[in-house]
Amino acid sequence: MERAVPPAVPLGQMEVFQALQRLHMTIFSQSVSPCGKFLAAGNNYGQIAIFSLSAALSSEAKEESKKPIVTFQAHDGPVYSMVSTDRHLLSAGDGEVKAWLWAEILKKGCKELWRRQPPYRTSLEVPEINALLLVPKENSLILAGGDCQLHTMDLETGTFTRALRGHTDYIHCLALRERSPEVLSGGEDGAVRLWDLRTAREVQTIEVYKHEECSRPHNGRWIGCLATDSDWMVCGGGPALTLWHLRSSTPTTVFPMRAPQKHVTFYQDLILSAGQGRCVNQWQLSGELKAQVPGSSPGLLSLSLNQQPAAPECKVLTAAGNSCRVDVFTNLGYRAFSLSF
Amino acid sequence: MERIALRPENWPGTADEVIRKRLLIDGDGAGDDRRINLLVKSFIKWCNSGSQEEGYSQYQRMLSTLSQCEFSMGKTLLVYDMNLREMENYEKIYKEIECSIAGAHEKIAECKKQILQAKRIRKNRQEYDALAKVIQHHPDRHETLKELEALGKELEHLSHIKESVEDKLELRRKQFHVLLSTIHELQQTLENDEKLSEVEEAQETSMETDPKP
């Protein structure tokens, strides 16, 4: 008896294109809405997708709840970083930063509120903006990226107030030290620089690659990720992931992780880090690896902890990276499910 | 007559309710109902019967049926009482469980706060440990101070020695200077004396060659 072979259904051009797009997608940045119920994710095609966390976490979640409620084309180039204020979503990519109203986006009206470009030294260069940082005390935004400078922009007036120069190569990441309003920036030149916002000067420089305990010359000297907890700082990337005591500029603990880490953050008494490799790593300050939870992407680029007080039921950790999926961890011990573009 | 009353079409109100109630109540089956009907029929027959003995036996039979009916009624009443008390009991247990659930919720919230506190404490302890490790690498302060003191003393001692040696040197130098200058003076004086004596000798010889003017 001949087995009936079903005729091959020709896939439309559009579907093939979309499948290829999803295959090659990288999600660079994430941001949680001020109400805590929605998550925005920006990818390398310049699109931003908004996922409803409350729908995906509810007990009657279906497959469609894990898809975005709205996707729109935000930038021409990749969206490297995003940050949320209490009403706006700010996204930055190749050279400019745009603002969107959360209320508008949730109603599917995707028109940008404003767009600004920091003053670059020459008009020919359009450097990418790798990191955005909000300074709530002075209501300003700090941008840093390819032109090796930190630009401060006042959010009310939109003017660029300072340009902090000191890095000799492009800047990867920023962190805010709350007690004394200082900004830490880490870049490709291997140095972590602390800037005082009031005097606009560089206060301290830590050249990570010069310290023997953590330097790994075969990986390079670039600092890919920074996080700070007022007295302490964690940084990683080319050199090993290390915990530093800022006052004395000494490396106290080196975390034994081979793969370069691309995002690190402090959480309660742990340090969470993610980078090349599927897992989200949880470290204790003493240097012990507490847990390694695998995600669904082959490499992770950003972690986001939803700690908004307005939505305690959506308190999750989301991780995204070299794929079109955003992993959601409801409990730090395992991956609950994945949202997908 | 009863048969007609028993037919469901003739029942007033909702048929379901009545059926349900009847089925529930009539736990004993059609026994009780039939017994009562039989009793009524036998009573009527007994009233209409003639002979004494039959009447007596029928009377006995009726009494027994009556007592059976009373017994089953008593049983039903007791069961009803029991059900009421069970209901009360269940109400009580329900309330207790609700209270303990609320108590457990509160305890959970307390414990969560305690966990956060404990995590903070652990973090502080680990930070302390990390700093302590770094500090351990550096040598002990007391020892370094002691070493510094010892070195200081040595330095002082050596400088004392140097001073005394220099003093001695100065003294010697001065003494030699005095000696040398005295020697020179003596030399000078001797030379002067020699010159004087030569001059005197020369004068004497010239006076001898020229005695008479």
Interface residues (C-beta under 8 A of the other chain):
Chain A: D231 W232 L243 H245 S248 T250 T252 T253 Q268 D269 Q284 L285 S286
Chain B: L116 K119 R120 R122 K123 Q126 E127 D129 A130 L131 K133 V134
